[in-house]
Amino acid sequence: MPFPTAWLVPAATAVWAVGTWAHEYALQREKERARITALYVNPFLSACEDLQSRIYKLLELDGLSLLQQRYPDGSYADETLYLIVRFFGWLAAVNRYGPYTQDSTVIRLAAGVRRAFGTTRPGYPVGPFNFFPAEQKALGKLVMHDAEGEFGSEMDTISFYEFREIINSDYRMPESAAVQQTLENLRKARSVAEIQGKERLAEAQNYLVDLLRYLEERERYSLFPGKRKMCKRMQRPDESAKSVLHSV
C-alpha cells in the first residue's frame, strides 16, 4: 500500500507561511524598536551625557573658570540650567515611551538623579539646584515641543537660545526661586568651593554615569570613547534611608 503523501504539500506550505510570517514580524519589531530608539533613547542618552560631562568639568576640572573666560556675559549659567532641564524633559519622554518604560534598573538610576535634585536632607538644603518633583516636570515640559518628522509629529527640545530668551524675558517663565537661585549662584561663584548645591550635582553625576553605562551596554554603542569618571563626593546615602521628598 503506497504511503499517503497528499498532506505533505499543504503542511509544508503552512510551515513556510508561519516561518515567513515570524520572520517578517521579527523584522517589523526590530524596525519599530530602531525607530523608538532614534526618537527617545538616543536623545535621552545625549541629554545624560551632556549633563554628566558639564557637572564633572565644573566640579573636577576647574570648568567654572574656563566657562567664565569663554562666556564673560554669564550665559554659561543659563546653558548649565538648560542641560539640567533638558534631562528632565527627555527623562519624562523615555519613561513614557520606548523600550525602557518598565526597566527596573533605568527606573532606579533615573530616580536617583531626580532625588539628588529634588530631596532635602542634611547637606542638601533648599537652594540652588534644588528642583522639587513637580517643578522638575514643569521645567521638563517647558523645553519639549512637537516637531514634524519622518513619521509625523515627534518630540524634540527647544534650542538653548530659545530657552535663554524664555528665562531672561520680562515674563520670566517659569517664575521659579530654584531657577533664579541656581543662575545667580553660578554667575557669582568664582570657584568650585562657592558653588552651592555641588553635593547634589556630584550625586546626580554619579547616577548619570551608572545610567549611561547600563543603557549603552544594552544598546551596544557608546557616546564616549573612554571610561567616564565620577565626581568625588560623600558616600551615597542608603536608598532606604528616610529623606524628605517635597512635591509642590
C-alpha positions as CSV (number, residue, x, y, z in Angstrom):
1,M,0.0,0.0,0.0
2,P,1.6,3.3,-1.1
3,F,2.5,5.8,1.7
4,P,0.0,8.8,1.6
5,T,1.7,12.0,0.6
6,A,-1.2,14.2,-0.2
7,W,-0.9,16.1,3.1
8,L,2.8,16.9,2.7
9,V,2.4,19.8,0.3
10,P,-0.2,21.7,2.4
11,A,1.7,21.0,5.6
12,A,5.0,22.3,4.1
13,T,3.1,25.3,2.7
14,A,1.7,26.0,6.2
15,V,5.2,25.7,7.8
16,W,6.7,28.0,5.2
17,A,3.9,30.6,5.8
18,V,4.3,30.5,9.5
19,G,8.1,30.8,9.2
20,T,7.8,33.7,6.7
21,W,5.3,35.5,9.0
22,A,7.5,35.1,12.0
23,H,10.5,36.4,10.1
24,E,8.6,39.4,8.8
25,Y,7.1,40.0,12.3
26,A,10.6,40.0,13.8
27,L,11.9,42.4,11.2
28,Q,9.0,44.7,11.8
29,R,9.6,44.6,15.6
30,E,13.3,45.3,15.0
31,K,12.4,48.2,12.7
32,E,9.9,49.6,15.2
33,R,12.4,49.4,18.0
34,A,15.0,51.2,15.9
35,R,12.5,54.0,15.3
36,I,11.7,54.3,19.0
37,T,15.3,54.3,19.9
38,A,16.0,57.1,17.5
39,L,13.1,59.1,18.8
40,Y,13.6,58.7,22.5
41,V,16.5,56.6,23.6
42,N,19.2,58.4,21.6
43,P,18.2,61.9,22.7
44,F,17.9,60.8,26.3
45,L,21.4,59.3,26.2
46,S,22.7,62.6,24.7
47,A,21.0,64.6,27.5
48,C,22.5,62.3,30.1
49,E,26.0,62.6,28.6
50,D,25.9,66.4,28.2
51,L,24.7,66.9,31.7
52,Q,27.2,64.5,33.4
53,S,30.0,65.9,31.4
54,R,29.2,69.5,32.3
55,I,28.9,68.6,36.0
56,Y,32.2,66.7,36.0
57,K,34.0,69.5,34.3
58,L,32.6,72.1,36.7
59,L,33.5,70.1,39.9
60,E,36.6,68.2,38.9
61,L,38.3,70.0,36.1
62,D,38.1,73.7,37.1
63,G,35.5,74.1,34.4
64,L,33.9,77.2,36.1
65,S,36.9,79.4,35.4
66,L,37.1,78.2,31.8
67,L,33.4,78.8,31.2
68,Q,33.7,82.3,32.7
69,Q,36.6,83.1,30.3
70,R,34.6,81.7,27.3
71,Y,31.3,83.3,28.3
72,P,32.0,86.6,30.2
73,D,28.3,87.5,29.9
74,G,27.4,84.7,32.3
75,S,25.5,82.7,29.7
76,Y,27.3,79.6,30.9
77,A,24.9,79.6,33.8
78,D,21.9,79.6,31.5
79,E,23.5,76.8,29.5
80,T,24.1,74.7,32.6
81,L,20.5,75.1,33.7
82,Y,19.4,74.2,30.2
83,L,21.3,70.9,30.3
84,I,19.5,70.1,33.6
85,V,16.1,71.0,32.3
86,R,16.7,69.1,29.0
87,F,17.4,66.0,31.0
88,F,14.2,66.4,32.9
89,G,12.3,66.7,29.6
90,W,13.8,63.6,28.0
91,L,13.5,61.6,31.2
92,A,9.8,62.1,31.1
93,A,9.6,61.1,27.5
94,V,11.7,57.9,27.9
95,N,9.7,57.0,31.0
96,R,6.5,57.1,28.9
97,Y,7.7,55.8,25.5
98,G,10.2,53.3,24.3
99,P,11.8,50.0,25.5
100,Y,12.7,51.1,29.0
101,T,9.4,52.2,30.5
102,Q,9.4,49.2,32.8
103,D,13.1,48.5,33.2
104,S,13.8,48.4,36.9
105,T,17.4,49.5,36.6
106,V,16.6,52.5,34.4
107,I,13.8,53.5,36.8
108,R,16.1,53.1,39.9
109,L,19.0,55.1,38.4
110,A,16.9,57.8,36.9
111,A,15.1,58.2,40.2
112,G,18.5,58.6,41.8
113,V,19.2,61.6,39.6
114,R,15.8,63.1,40.3
115,R,16.2,62.5,44.0
116,A,19.6,64.2,44.0
117,F,17.9,67.4,42.7
118,G,14.6,67.1,44.5
119,T,15.4,65.9,48.0
120,T,16.1,67.9,51.1
121,R,18.2,66.3,53.9
122,P,21.3,67.1,55.9
123,G,23.9,68.5,53.4
124,Y,21.2,69.1,50.8
125,P,19.4,72.3,51.8
126,V,16.8,74.2,49.8
127,G,18.6,76.5,47.4
128,P,20.5,76.3,44.1
129,F,20.0,73.1,42.1
130,N,17.1,72.0,44.3
131,F,14.1,71.4,42.0
132,F,11.2,69.6,43.6
133,P,9.5,66.8,41.6
134,A,6.6,68.9,40.4
135,E,9.0,71.6,39.3
136,Q,11.2,69.1,37.5
137,K,8.2,68.0,35.5
138,A,7.1,71.6,34.7
139,L,10.7,72.6,33.6
140,G,10.9,69.5,31.5
141,K,7.7,70.3,29.7
142,L,9.0,73.8,29.1
143,V,11.7,72.7,26.8
144,M,9.8,69.9,25.0
145,H,7.8,70.5,21.9
146,D,6.4,68.7,18.9
147,A,8.3,68.8,15.6
148,E,7.4,67.4,12.2
149,G,9.4,64.3,11.4
150,E,9.6,61.3,9.2
151,F,6.8,59.6,11.0
152,G,4.6,62.6,11.7
153,S,4.7,64.6,14.9
154,E,7.8,63.8,17.0
155,M,9.1,65.1,20.3
156,D,12.1,67.4,20.4
157,T,13.6,70.1,22.7
158,I,13.7,73.8,22.0
159,S,17.2,75.2,21.4
160,F,19.4,76.7,24.1
161,Y,18.9,80.2,22.6
162,E,15.1,79.8,22.8
163,F,15.4,78.6,26.4
164,R,17.6,81.6,27.3
165,E,15.1,84.0,25.8
166,I,12.4,82.5,28.0
167,I,14.2,82.6,31.3
168,N,15.6,86.1,30.7
169,S,12.4,87.6,29.4
170,D,10.2,90.1,31.2
171,Y,7.6,87.5,31.5
172,R,10.1,85.2,33.3
173,M,8.6,81.9,32.7
174,P,8.9,79.9,34.9
175,E,8.7,82.2,37.9
176,S,10.9,79.8,40.0
177,A,13.0,80.6,43.0
178,A,15.1,77.5,42.3
179,V,15.8,78.7,38.8
180,Q,16.8,82.2,39.9
181,Q,18.9,80.9,42.8
182,T,20.7,78.4,40.5
183,L,21.5,81.1,37.9
184,E,22.6,83.7,40.5
185,N,24.9,81.3,42.3
186,L,26.6,80.1,39.1
187,R,27.1,83.6,37.9
188,K,28.5,84.9,41.2
189,A,30.7,81.8,42.1
190,R,34.4,82.3,41.5
191,S,35.5,78.8,42.3
192,V,34.1,75.3,42.9
193,A,34.0,76.0,46.6
194,E,31.5,78.8,46.1
195,I,29.1,76.6,44.1
196,Q,26.2,75.9,46.4
197,G,24.4,72.6,45.9
198,K,27.5,71.0,44.5
199,E,26.7,67.9,46.6
200,R,23.5,67.5,44.6
201,L,25.4,67.9,41.3
202,A,28.0,65.3,42.3
203,E,25.4,62.7,43.3
204,A,23.4,63.3,40.2
205,Q,26.5,62.9,38.0
206,N,27.3,59.6,39.7
207,Y,23.9,58.2,38.9
208,L,24.1,59.5,35.4
209,V,27.3,57.7,34.7
210,D,25.8,54.4,36.0
211,L,22.7,55.0,33.9
212,L,24.8,55.7,30.8
213,R,26.9,52.6,31.4
214,Y,23.8,50.4,31.7
215,L,21.9,51.8,28.7
216,E,25.0,51.8,26.4
217,E,25.6,48.1,27.3
218,R,22.0,47.4,26.3
219,E,22.1,49.4,23.1
220,R,25.6,48.2,22.2
221,Y,27.1,51.6,21.5
222,S,28.7,54.4,23.5
223,L,28.6,58.2,23.2
224,F,32.0,58.3,25.0
225,P,35.1,56.5,23.7
226,G,36.8,56.2,27.1
227,K,35.8,55.4,30.6
228,R,33.8,58.0,32.3
229,K,34.9,59.2,35.7
230,M,32.7,60.0,38.6
231,C,32.7,63.1,40.7
232,K,34.2,62.7,44.2
233,R,31.6,63.2,46.9
234,M,30.3,61.9,50.2
235,Q,29.3,58.2,50.3
236,R,26.0,57.7,48.5
237,P,23.2,57.8,51.1
238,D,21.4,54.5,51.7
239,E,18.5,54.5,49.3
240,S,16.3,53.0,52.1
241,A,17.2,55.9,54.4
242,K,14.5,58.4,55.3
243,S,14.6,61.7,53.4
244,V,12.1,64.4,52.8
245,L,10.9,64.5,49.2
246,H,8.9,67.6,48.7
247,S,6.3,67.8,45.9
248,V,4.7,71.1,45.1
